Amino acid sequence: MGSTTTRVVVGEFLKGEKNPKVIGTGESETKGMRHGYVVNVLEATSSLKNAISLAEKSSGIKIRRAFVSIGGVTLRGDMASGVGIISKADGEVTNLDINKALKDCEENLNLNNKKVIKVFPLSFKLDGKEILGRPEGMRGTKLEIKALFITCSLSHFEDLLEVIASSGIEPIDIIAGAEAGSNIALSPKQKMVGGALVNIGSETVSLSVFENGTLVSLYTFSIGGEDITNDIALGMKVSLENAERFKLGNLGEEFSKKKLDEIIEARLSDIFELIENHLKKIKRNELLPAGIVFIGGSANIPMIEEYSKSALKLPSRVGTTEIFGNIKTKLRDPSWFVALGLIISPDEDNSYTEGSLPNVFKKIKSILKSNIKELMP
C-alpha cells in the first residue's frame, strides 16, 4: 500500500518453473495514507478492498491470505551487537545460541515504540575469531553477533495490521518493501558485491544497501516524487495532472524543456544529497560496484540515470525484470516491483523473522478486539 496507489499481485506456482506466473493484478488509488503509513483506517481499508476486488476478478481466485509489504517514513535499519554463551556441554553452536545472542542484540537497542520486522545477522565471532558463513555446528564458548534490525513505528505497524484484517486478509508474512523490491530488481551477484536499491515513491524515498548477499543498511526519507510534481506545477504554472505527465517526459510543445529539466534536477539533487550523506555515514559512498538501481513510480523520470551518475559517482540504472520473458506488460514498470517482489522468493535467506506468525495473528485479534470494544455503547 503506497501513499498514492495500492497494488495487489496474484501469482501461481507451476511445477518446474523458478518464478511464479502472474495470473491477476489489482490497483486502486490509496486514501488514508501519508508518507507510507496509515492515517485513516477506514479510508485505507476501502482502498485495499478495491484493489483486492480487482485482483480477484482478474485472477478468478478469492484472496484470503497474502504477503504484505510495509514501508513508510519510520521504516529503517538499526545496527546492534550482542553476545551469547554456548549452552551445549560439548560447545557446539546451535540455532538456540544464535537466537540468544540476537536477543542480547535486541536488548542493546532502544526499541521503545518500535516493532522489529526482521533481523539480518551481518557477522559472527566465536571466541573472538571472525567466522565466515554461519556458525551452526562449530565449537566454542562465546558467540558474538552484529545484526541489522529492520524496525518501524509500532503504532504504524498495528494500523497496517488493522487495515489488512478489516479487509478480510490474513497476512502470511509482513515484509519490508525494500526487501520485496530487491527480489525483483537486484541479482544475487549485485547483492553480493555491493549495491543499493532506491525506491522513489510519491511521498518517501527508501535507500537499502546490500553486501555479501544480505541487507546491511536501510533508511527512509520523507521526500518523494510528489515533491517534484508540485515543483513543476508551481514553476510552470500547470495543473498537478499536467505536472505529473511532464515529470514522466510527456511535455507539451508550448513548454520549455530546459526549464522543466532545471526544476526536476533541482529536486533530484536534494534527494541525491540525502542518499550521498547516508552512504557517507555508512562508509559506502562511491564504493558500491553494482551501483544504484531505481524503482518506484518516479524511477520513470527521463535522465534520472544520468543525474544520478554525476551526483553520486556510481553506476546507475532504472530497475528491470526478466521474469516475464518478452511479454509486454504494465508489470515491467518499476512502480510494480515491490508488489511483484512479494511473490518471488529470494535464492537464499539468511535473515530471521522477528516473532512467529501465530504472534502476528494473535496481535491482529487483540487489535480487532480492542477496536470492537471501543465501538460498543
LUMGU-980527 format. One record per residue (C-alpha): residue in three letters; x, y, z. Coordinates in steps of 0.02 Angstrom, whole numbers, padded with zeros to 5 digits, always signed. Example, Ala and Ser with C-alpha at 12.3 -4.5 7.8 and 13.67 -1.06 7.14 Angstrom:
BEGIN
ALA+00615-00225+00390/SER+00684-00053+00357/
//
This chain:
BEGIN
MET+00000+00000+00000/GLY+00090+00154-00062/SER+00043+00334-00019/THR-00047+00357-00186/THR-00076+00182-00257/THR-00120+00013-00181/ARG-00065-00137-00284/VAL-00106-00322-00270/VAL-00021-00461-00371/VAL-00083-00642-00380/GLY+00047-00772-00428/GLU+00031-00957-00470/PHE+00175-01077-00444/LEU+00191-01204-00585/LYS+00292-01364-00565/GLY+00469-01348-00632/GLU+00459-01158-00651/LYS+00577-01048-00548/ASN+00464-00894-00546/PRO+00276-00889-00520/LYS+00159-00846-00663/VAL+00062-00685-00630/ILE-00122-00728-00652/GLY-00203-00571-00582/THR-00173-00392-00527/GLY-00272-00254-00446/GLU-00232-00072-00414/SER-00331+00069-00337/GLU-00300+00247-00280/THR-00240+00247-00099/LYS-00333+00354+00025/GLY-00298+00368+00211/MET-00107+00355+00197/ARG+00029+00488+00219/HIS+00215+00461+00195/GLY+00182+00275+00182/TYR+00087+00248+00344/VAL-00098+00240+00386/VAL-00183+00400+00446/ASN-00364+00346+00417/VAL-00402+00160+00442/LEU-00574+00164+00357/GLU-00512+00252+00200/ALA-00356+00141+00187/THR-00463-00015+00210/SER-00580+00042+00071/SER-00428+00069-00045/LEU-00360-00104-00007/LYS-00530-00187-00031/ASN-00546-00104-00203/ALA-00376-00168-00259/ILE-00412-00343-00191/SER-00580-00348-00279/LEU-00498-00306-00447/ALA-00361-00437-00418/GLU-00494-00567-00376/LYS-00590-00526-00535/SER-00436-00536-00647/SER-00370-00698-00568/GLY-00536-00786-00533/ILE-00472-00826-00358/LYS-00541-00775-00188/ILE-00397-00694-00093/ARG-00392-00741+00091/ARG-00206-00738+00135/ALA-00064-00629+00071/PHE+00115-00573+00090/VAL+00109-00390+00139/SER+00244-00258+00114/ILE+00273-00123+00243/GLY+00353+00046+00206/GLY+00335+00221+00271/VAL+00446+00355+00341/THR+00478+00262+00506/LEU+00547+00105+00419/ARG+00734+00090+00444/GLY+00879-00023+00490/ASP+00955-00015+00665/MET+01125-00096+00698/ALA+01166-00186+00860/SER+01291-00310+00935/GLY+01258-00449+01059/VAL+01340-00596+01148/GLY+01281-00771+01194/ILE+01368-00908+01295/ILE+01358-01077+01207/SER+01235-01188+01300/LYS+01284-01365+01248/ALA+01413-01454+01357/ASP+01520-01500+01206/GLY+01520-01318+01148/GLU+01427-01349+00984/VAL+01340-01193+00919/THR+01153-01218+00889/ASN+01012-01109+00824/LEU+00963-01080+01005/ASP+01133-00997+01039/ILE+01112-00884+00887/ASN+00938-00831+00944/LYS+01006-00800+01120/ALA+01142-00685+01052/LEU+01014-00598+00939/LYS+00903-00571+01092/ASP+01052-00487+01176/CYS+01073-00377+01020/GLU+00890-00327+01034/GLU+00909-00283+01218/ASN+01056-00170+01173/LEU+00943-00071+01054/ASN+00822+00062+01111/LEU+00662-00013+01040/ASN+00537+00099+01130/ASN+00379+00108+01025/LYS+00464+00014+00882/LYS+00417-00151+00802/VAL+00553-00268+00738/ILE+00503-00333+00565/LYS+00657-00439+00528/VAL+00835-00469+00585/PHE+00985-00489+00468/PRO+01142-00558+00555/LEU+01292-00471+00473/SER+01442-00550+00559/PHE+01485-00684+00687/LYS+01634-00708+00804/LEU+01665-00867+00901/ASP+01785-00846+01048/GLY+01844-00682+00971/LYS+01880-00752+00797/GLU+01782-00693+00646/ILE+01680-00830+00561/LEU+01641-00834+00376/GLY+01468-00905+00345/ARG+01352-00971+00479/PRO+01418-01036+00646/GLU+01298-01183+00675/GLY+01393-01344+00709/MET+01557-01257+00756/ARG+01625-01270+00934/GLY+01669-01134+01058/THR+01613-01049+01218/LYS+01561-00870+01171/LEU+01466-00813+01017/GLU+01462-00629+00965/ILE+01342-00563+00832/LYS+01323-00399+00740/ALA+01149-00383+00663/LEU+01036-00264+00568/PHE+00861-00247+00641/ILE+00728-00186+00520/THR+00608-00083+00626/CYS+00460+00034+00607/SER+00345+00130+00722/LEU+00240+00008+00825/SER+00082+00111+00800/HIS+00109+00116+00610/PHE+00133-00073+00610/GLU-00026-00101+00711/ASP-00126+00017+00600/LEU-00070-00079+00445/LEU-00119-00245+00527/GLU-00289-00172+00567/VAL-00317-00119+00386/ILE-00267-00292+00323/ALA-00379-00382+00449/SER-00525-00265+00412/SER-00506-00309+00228/GLY-00530-00493+00269/ILE-00349-00540+00234/GLU-00236-00649+00342/PRO-00052-00595+00324/ILE+00066-00741+00287/ASP+00213-00625+00323/ILE+00249-00438+00336/ILE+00400-00393+00229/ALA+00495-00229+00215/GLY+00458-00150+00046/ALA+00645-00129+00013/GLU+00673-00316+00033/ALA+00525-00361-00078/GLY+00582-00240-00215/SER+00759-00311-00210/ASN+00692-00485-00253/ILE+00646-00415-00425/ALA+00770-00275-00458/LEU+00937-00342-00390/SER+01026-00501-00442/PRO+01113-00614-00313/LYS+01280-00554-00387/GLN+01235-00369-00363/LYS+01186-00405-00182/MET+01350-00498-00157/VAL+01473-00368-00224/GLY+01380-00218-00152/GLY+01237-00119-00225/ALA+01096-00002-00173/LEU+00911-00002-00211/VAL+00824+00167-00210/ASN+00633+00165-00211/ILE+00565+00337-00257/GLY+00383+00332-00204/SER+00263+00478-00205/GLU+00298+00537-00027/THR+00451+00438+00028/VAL+00619+00381-00039/SER+00694+00222+00035/LEU+00878+00178+00018/SER+00931-00002+00050/VAL+01111-00061+00035/PHE+01160-00243+00006/GLU+01329-00325+00028/ASN+01389-00506+00044/GLY+01215-00561-00008/THR+01122-00475+00134/LEU+01041-00310+00180/VAL+01167-00203+00276/SER+01076-00036+00286/LEU+00901+00034+00264/TYR+00839+00213+00282/THR+00681+00305+00228/PHE+00674+00491+00188/SER+00515+00597+00192/ILE+00532+00666+00015/GLY+00466+00591-00146/GLY+00405+00606-00324/GLU+00256+00710-00270/ASP+00377+00849-00218/ILE+00445+00851-00396/THR+00267+00858-00467/ASN+00222+01004-00351/ASP+00381+01098-00401/ILE+00336+01077-00586/ALA+00156+01134-00556/LEU+00218+01292-00468/GLY+00366+01327-00582/MET+00274+01302-00747/LYS+00101+01361-00689/VAL+00012+01200-00739/SER-00111+01081-00655/LEU-00046+00938-00548/GLU-00107+00813-00679/ASN-00006+00901-00816/ALA+00143+00919-00698/GLU+00141+00730-00669/ARG+00139+00699-00857/PHE+00281+00824-00885/LYS+00384+00740-00749/LEU+00373+00574-00841/GLY+00429+00650-01006/ASN+00263+00696-01090/LEU+00293+00882-01114/GLY+00179+00991-01219/GLU+00263+01080-01366/GLU+00224+01254-01299/PHE+00326+01223-01139/SER+00513+01243-01112/LYS+00606+01078-01091/LYS+00757+01172-01021/LYS+00651+01247-00881/LEU+00571+01078-00843/ASP+00742+00994-00833/GLU+00805+01128-00714/ILE+00655+01104-00597/ILE+00672+00914-00596/GLU+00861+00920-00574/ALA+00847+01040-00426/ARG+00731+00924-00328/LEU+00825+00765-00380/SER+00985+00844-00316/ASP+00900+00862-00145/ILE+00858+00675-00149/PHE+01033+00627-00206/GLU+01111+00734-00070/LEU+01013+00638+00063/ILE+01068+00473-00016/GLU+01251+00530-00027/ASN+01252+00587+00155/HIS+01183+00419+00213/LEU+01309+00323+00106/LYS+01449+00429+00183/LYS+01382+00389+00357/ILE+01393+00201+00324/LYS+01560+00225+00228/ARG+01492+00162+00061/ASN+01491+00323-00044/GLU+01571+00290-00214/LEU+01608+00112-00152/LEU+01464+00006-00221/PRO+01523-00091-00376/ALA+01344-00139-00425/GLY+01294+00044-00409/ILE+01118+00111-00384/VAL+00958+00034-00452/PHE+00799+00141-00452/ILE+00622+00076-00429/GLY+00456+00160-00385/GLY+00345+00273-00489/SER+00471+00414-00506/ALA+00607+00295-00568/ASN+00523+00330-00737/ILE+00588+00510-00741/PRO+00690+00528-00902/MET+00875+00566-00870/ILE+00868+00500-00690/GLU+01014+00382-00727/GLU+01123+00524-00794/TYR+01080+00640-00648/SER+01121+00501-00525/LYS+01287+00453-00606/SER+01350+00632-00596/ALA+01283+00666-00419/LEU+01329+00500-00335/LYS+01479+00449-00441/LEU+01410+00272-00453/PRO+01343+00161-00594/SER+01155+00197-00600/ARG+01008+00119-00690/VAL+00819+00100-00681/GLY+00764-00072-00620/THR+00707-00200-00749/THR+00638-00376-00733/GLU+00667-00535-00832/ILE+00527-00638-00755/PHE+00405-00608-00899/GLY+00522-00654-01044/ASN+00471-00546-01192/ILE+00291-00516-01139/LYS+00241-00332-01140/THR+00153-00296-00976/LYS+00123-00148-00860/LEU+00211-00252-00725/ARG+00378-00209-00807/ASP+00351-00035-00735/PRO+00463-00015-00581/SER+00315+00054-00482/TRP+00252-00128-00475/PHE+00416-00205-00413/VAL+00376-00205-00226/ALA+00208-00292-00252/LEU+00287-00414-00376/GLY+00434-00448-00260/LEU+00315-00512-00126/ILE+00279-00669-00229/ILE+00462-00701-00276/SER+00568-00797-00152/PRO+00749-00742-00138/ASP+00876-00878-00181/GLU+00945-00881-00006/ASP+00877-00805+00153/ASN+00999-00776+00296/SER+00876-00674+00398/TYR+00771-00709+00550/THR+00590-00654+00558/GLU+00552-00574+00725/GLY+00414-00671+00813/SER+00323-00818+00735/LEU+00166-00793+00632/PRO+00048-00855+00768/ASN+00104-00699+00863/VAL+00056-00590+00714/PHE-00118-00670+00710/LYS-00133-00650+00899/LYS-00087-00467+00877/ILE-00221-00442+00743/LYS-00354-00525+00853/SER-00310-00416+01003/ILE-00311-00257+00895/LEU-00482-00301+00824/LYS-00549-00348+00997/SER-00495-00180+01072/ASN-00570-00085+00925/ILE-00736-00178+00938/LYS-00740-00135+01125/GLU-00718+00049+01080/LEU-00866+00041+00961/MET-00979-00039+01093/PRO-01103+00078+01179/
//
